[in-house]
Amino acid sequence: MSTTPPVIQRFIAATNAGDTAAFLEAFTPDAFLSDWGRDFTGRDGIASWNETDNIGVQSKFRLLEVEPNGADAYRVRLAVSGNGYNGEGTMAFTLTGGRIARLVIS
């Protein structure tokens, strides 16, 4: 497994700790998140997704695999549990300045 970028480690740790402030701080102010075609923009949009689909439903992440996918891009496979989605999933991260600029969940 390749080295996991610190911001992706923070994204996982903040989710697992239920720390919304730390979770949102992992993203750039103008970040984009797409969850199976449902799109959210900026920290306000991502905060909305977080409430309905992530920390708001007590999600927990277990890292399974990290693969570089180009410059500042990573494909991350996670096992997800909680009171929402449960199972494995892939997240495609694009990083800018040590934060998440784009996250596509598929």
N, C-alpha and C positions, 0 to 999 in steps of 0.2 A: 504494500500500500504506500502511496506517495505521502509526503508530508502534507498535513492538513493546514491550510493557511489560518493564521490566528483569528481572523474575522469569522471564518466558518466555525472554528472552535467556539468562539463567543456566541454565535448564532445558536448553536446546539446547547451550550451551557445555559444561556439565558432562557431558552424554551424550557429546558428541564427544570430550572429553578423557578419558573413562573415569573421571571423578572421582565416585565413589559418595557420598562425604561431602557434596560440594557439591550433587549431585543431590538427595539426601534433604533437605538444608537448604532447598531451594526450596519444600518443602511445609509446611503447618501440621501440628502434631503429630497432629491428628485428621482429616487429609485423607482423601478418598475418591477411588479410581481405579477406573474400569470400562473394561476392554479387551474390546470385543465381547461384553459380558455376563458376563465373569469379573470379579468384584468384589474389591477389596482396600481395607482400611481401616487408617488410622493409618500411621505411618512404618514399623512392622514389616511390615505388609502390602505397602506400596509397595516396601520393600526386597526382599521376596520376588519381586514382579513384576519389579523392576529386574534381579535376578539371572537370571531365566529368560527375560525378554523384551526387555531393553534393554541396559544396559552389560555384563551377563553374556554377551551374544551379539554384543558389539562393534558395537552399532548406531551409526549416524551419521545425523544429521538435517541436512537442507538446507531452510531456510525458503522457502516458495513464496508464502504469502499470510497476512495477518493482517486480520481484520475484527472490529470491536467488535460485540458481540452482547448489548447491555444493560449495566446498571451493573456494572462490574468483571467482565465476561464477554467472552470472545474466542473466535472460531472461527479456528483456525490450520490451515493446510494445509502438510504437510511431505512431502518426499521422504525415504524411509528406505532405508538400505542397511546391510549387515552380514551376520552369520551366522544371522539369524532372518528376520523379515519384510523383504521388499524390495519397494518400490513407493511409491505416494503414499497418504496417509491424512489424515483430518481429526481434529483434537483440539479438544474444547470445554473451555476453561479457565474456572473461576470463581476469582477472586482475593479474598483477605481479608488486610488488613494487609501487603501487599507479598509475600505468599506464595500458593502454589496451595492452595486449599481443596478443589477438586473438578476432576477431569480425566476426561472421557469420550472414549474413543477409538472411532471408528466408521468 
